[in-house]
Amino acid sequence: MKSSAQAVVIGGGVVGASVLYHLAKIGWQDVLLLEKSELTAGSTWHAAGGMHTFNGEANISKLQKYTIDLYREIEALSGQSCGLHPNGGLMLAATPGELDSLKLICSRARYLGMETEMISLEEAQRLNPLIDTSFFIGALWRADGGHCDPSGTTHAYVKAARQLGASVERFTRVLALTPRRDGTWDVVTDKGTVHAEHVVNCAGLWAREIGRLVGIDLPVLAMEHHYLVTEDIPELKGREREIVNTTDYAGEIYMRQERAGALIGTYEPHGVVWAPVKTPDDFSMQLLPEDFERLAPYFEVGFQHFPALGRAGIKKAINGPFTFAPDGNPLVGPVRGLENFWVACAVMAGFSQGGGIGLVLSRWMAEGDPGQDILSMDVSRFGAFATPKYTSIKVPENYSRRFRLAYPNEELPAARPVRRSPIHDRLKAAGAVMGANFGLEHALWFAPPGVARAETPTYRRSEAFPHVGEECRAVRSAVGIYETTNYGKYEVTGRGARGWLDRVFASRIPPPGRLRLAPMLNRAGRIVGDLTITSLADDRYLIFGSGFAEEFHLRWFWASDIPADVFVRSAASTLTGFSIAGPRSRELLQRLVRLDLSGGGFRLFQVAETSVGFAPVILMRSGFTGELGYEVWTTPDYFATLHDDLLEAGRDLGLTHFGGRALSSLRLEKGYGSFNKDFRPDYTPGETGLDRYVDFDKPDFVGRAAALAERAAGPKRRFVVLELPDADTEAVGYESIIKAGAAVGYVTSAAYGHCIRKSLAAGYVPAALARDGESFQIDVFGEPRAAIARLRALYDPEGLRLRG
Ligand SMILES: Cc1cc2nc3c(=O)[nH]c(=O)nc-3n(C[C@H](O)[C@H](O)[C@H](O)COP(=O)(O)OP(=O)(O)OC[C@H]3O[C@@H](n4cnc5c(N)ncnc54)[C@H](O)[C@@H]3O)c2cc1C
């Protein structure tokens, strides 16, 4: 075995094999894969090999398409067959909600360039004669997908990688990982030690154990999973083509042809965790005992929906373990605090996702950036809240919902609450319906007395609609209070703080007593954050951003060469806050502060360390609603008292609690984009409109060259808000925006503008079409809706209310 390598990939399953191939392909010749057993010996060898492009997240869908298209390439390079059956996919709906979801997938697929269409049940039955169509009301067909041979595919990656110079050592077990001072690693194995510049954890079923070697608890857990293979099915005899792989949402069943029989698998509601604490060292190429008694009722549903399967005998049953993250998406990327340590694990759909993961991870390692937005599979979407206990509850919940629809108004109940603000119980007593963001409970909307909090899960307007409307109107007409504790919060202190921030952010850094909106770019000039920098003193700053991106931004800061005289830390659990917004917000706060809040006394974007009632606070004049507004931050010990004071002072002014749903509506009325939804690492300052906050005159900041080049050439597309005059429900996200029959963009967020009485969607369209009044169409659940671009905010375009 070689004694050094540029990168050591741990694990020879389909994911490690793909990472090895992509590192070799990107030009790293000295890469080594270590496998403790045979290649594929973890969960790969017994997989059903199904592959598809469907994912709720557009960027992951694209990577799945890349993965499937890649198989021809690695076959050609390696001479090894992947055993491809590219027979496409069928998805069946049995309820109106499921039908909506299929129509949504169709609308999304159009922009992604994937061939997908809604078809009749007769057509579905022609593609798969085993379906009993009486159970269903609609079907979607897609050209992409099918199934492959798991072992052939893994070996094709590895052989192709070897052709490009990569090495593989089988039967070599990694025992320890020791970091050196220069950020490189000693990879200790049972066959000797390899000195590696980079280490990648692709250990699948053992990814958690490899994590522990470097002191981290990765949120990953294995579940048992069953599928059956039937004897030959007479109905399939004599068919020229294989039946199309079929997913039955209602039955929670997937099925496909396997030789002259069929393969049928289920994601049952009460799944069984495998190896909850430690994956056995000696588990290799093994299956688990079948549990037909437990599984029978679920397969029985499949036998009703596909009756020929029930009539055929069972030839083979497989029960094998594979891993999941709490939300079912993979964990990919670098881990904060561990130099040159990368993960590519918790991959529950290795044959759909493995190629894409290899692609983005190899770019990340070689070029310092994944090359595209992959927030939804970035390991940093989990933080300290994702403890082993959290993972042990959330993964089974996710497993049980594998084929359930994720409705946009649905909050999953497992492992809740984890993080609670000091006023959590009060908000609940006030009617709050809570959601969880980065483990922290926050109010989505408030049910008035006598109104049920339970909402029917739906893609359409829900029972909450009129109550969210009331909240919005209260903010615009009087004053509202919104808890902002769920924002991302960071403290940057020290003598070098200003200079460091100046390099990391693209904006000017505000002087003491001011705050500023501050985009943060990567080297390619793409948006990695739109944050607010608040300067309390030359050496003391507070930064606010998206709560979801807490770990993502901390990792970014830590990787940004923090000098010895700068200290960066999360204020996630040390600062709690409110937004007070609306025309009467000044009057309310003035009752509690000595500071003169009048127009000239405390202007927009001013900051003061002062007190509000009993609480010492940081008071900022800012907000996200477009109204006169303030943010008030204090420490958790004062927070409930601050809440008391604010409620008391606002009683006769019509002070109303509002939640996240109202905020989404209010911000879109103003045309404000939001990180994670509208602003992501795929977009640039010019495209997002955040260029107005970029200080192009600064001599140096991350992404400057790319930002200047974009400014010179002009952005290719632009963020716009679209008004849908005749919509009776809102878009959900990722629907195609259509112009003259062609998909030219997709929806990034949508809401009903309650105060302007219009359905709104936001998204990106080609720059040449980004004109006020330009008409488009958006396919909302299969119905093309007129959508008119509005370049000026639909509410208070002059910003008079904000400046108050
Ligand atoms: C019954 C079943 C059906 C499935 N069907 C499908 C399907 O239809 N489509 C689909 O896409 N996915 C399917 N999957 C999931 C799929 O199997 C996984 O997504 C995939 O195998 C994950 O691959 P991996 O490389 O991440 O992990 P693994 O296959 O677990 O590979 C990890 C490797 O790391 C090695 N390793 C671990 N520790 C060490 C160490 N210390 N030193 C050296 N080597 C080490 C292991 O030996 C192992 O070979 C199915 C899974 C099961 C169980």
The ligand as a MOL file (V3000), in Angstrom:
LIG
                    3D

  0  0  0     0  0            999 V3000
M  V30 BEGIN CTAB
M  V30 COUNTS 53 58 0 0 0
M  V30 BEGIN ATOM
M  V30 1 C -32.8100 -3.2510 0.7100 0
M  V30 2 C -32.2440 -1.9960 0.1300 0
M  V30 3 C -32.7100 -1.5230 -1.1000 0
M  V30 4 C -32.1890 -0.3590 -1.6360 0
M  V30 5 N -32.6310 0.0660 -2.8570 0
M  V30 6 C -32.0930 1.1770 -3.4200 0
M  V30 7 C -32.5020 1.5840 -4.7110 0
M  V30 8 O -33.3520 0.9860 -5.3410 0
M  V30 9 N -31.9270 2.6970 -5.2370 0
M  V30 10 C -30.9800 3.4180 -4.5560 0
M  V30 11 O -30.4900 4.4070 -5.0760 0
M  V30 12 N -30.5930 3.0380 -3.3210 0
M  V30 13 C -31.1190 1.9410 -2.7490 0
M  V30 14 N -30.7110 1.5520 -1.5030 0
M  V30 15 C -29.7810 2.4220 -0.7790 0
M  V30 16 C -28.3600 2.2350 -1.2610 0
M  V30 17 O -27.9970 0.9300 -0.9720 0
M  V30 18 C -27.4480 3.2400 -0.5940 0
M  V30 19 O -27.8610 4.5460 -0.9610 0
M  V30 20 C -25.9930 3.0720 -0.9950 0
M  V30 21 O -25.6020 1.7700 -0.9600 0
M  V30 22 C -25.0840 3.8990 -0.0910 0
M  V30 23 O -23.7700 3.6490 -0.4760 0
M  V30 24 P -22.5340 4.1240 0.3890 0
M  V30 25 O -21.3420 4.0170 -0.4870 0
M  V30 26 O -22.8240 5.4490 0.9860 0
M  V30 27 O -22.4640 3.1340 1.6340 0
M  V30 28 P -22.0660 1.6070 1.7910 0
M  V30 29 O -22.5460 0.7970 0.6620 0
M  V30 30 O -22.5020 1.2080 3.1480 0
M  V30 31 O -20.4990 1.6020 1.6950 0
M  V30 32 C -19.6400 1.9620 2.7440 0
M  V30 33 C -18.3710 1.1540 2.6340 0
M  V30 34 O -17.4350 1.6480 3.5660 0
M  V30 35 C -16.6770 0.5580 4.0200 0
M  V30 36 N -16.0690 0.9250 5.3220 0
M  V30 37 C -16.7480 1.2300 6.4450 0
M  V30 38 N -15.8940 1.4780 7.4580 0
M  V30 39 C -14.6460 1.3170 6.9580 0
M  V30 40 C -13.3540 1.4340 7.5260 0
M  V30 41 N -13.1770 1.7390 8.8260 0
M  V30 42 N -12.2900 1.2180 6.7280 0
M  V30 43 C -12.4660 0.9160 5.4170 0
M  V30 44 N -13.6750 0.7660 4.8420 0
M  V30 45 C -14.7570 0.9850 5.5920 0
M  V30 46 C -17.7030 -0.5530 4.1430 0
M  V30 47 O -17.1260 -1.8200 4.1710 0
M  V30 48 C -18.5770 -0.3030 2.9370 0
M  V30 49 O -18.2190 -1.0730 1.8090 0
M  V30 50 C -31.2090 0.3790 -0.9350 0
M  V30 51 C -30.7530 -0.0840 0.2780 0
M  V30 52 C -31.2680 -1.2600 0.8170 0
M  V30 53 C -30.7630 -1.7220 2.1310 0
M  V30 END ATOM
M  V30 BEGIN BOND
M  V30 1 1 1 2
M  V30 2 1 2 3
M  V30 3 2 2 52
M  V30 4 2 3 4
M  V30 5 1 4 5
M  V30 6 1 4 50
M  V30 7 2 5 6
M  V30 8 1 6 7
M  V30 9 1 6 13
M  V30 10 2 7 8
M  V30 11 1 7 9
M  V30 12 1 9 10
M  V30 13 2 10 11
M  V30 14 1 10 12
M  V30 15 2 12 13
M  V30 16 1 13 14
M  V30 17 1 14 15
M  V30 18 1 14 50
M  V30 19 1 15 16
M  V30 20 1 16 17
M  V30 21 1 16 18
M  V30 22 1 18 19
M  V30 23 1 18 20
M  V30 24 1 20 21
M  V30 25 1 20 22
M  V30 26 1 22 23
M  V30 27 1 23 24
M  V30 28 2 24 25
M  V30 29 1 24 26
M  V30 30 1 24 27
M  V30 31 1 27 28
M  V30 32 2 28 29
M  V30 33 1 28 30
M  V30 34 1 28 31
M  V30 35 1 31 32
M  V30 36 1 32 33
M  V30 37 1 33 34
M  V30 38 1 33 48
M  V30 39 1 34 35
M  V30 40 1 35 36
M  V30 41 1 35 46
M  V30 42 1 36 37
M  V30 43 1 36 45
M  V30 44 2 37 38
M  V30 45 1 38 39
M  V30 46 1 39 40
M  V30 47 2 39 45
M  V30 48 1 40 41
M  V30 49 2 40 42
M  V30 50 1 42 43
M  V30 51 2 43 44
M  V30 52 1 44 45
M  V30 53 1 46 47
M  V30 54 1 46 48
M  V30 55 1 48 49
M  V30 56 2 50 51
M  V30 57 1 51 52
M  V30 58 1 52 53
M  V30 END BOND
M  V30 END CTAB
M  END
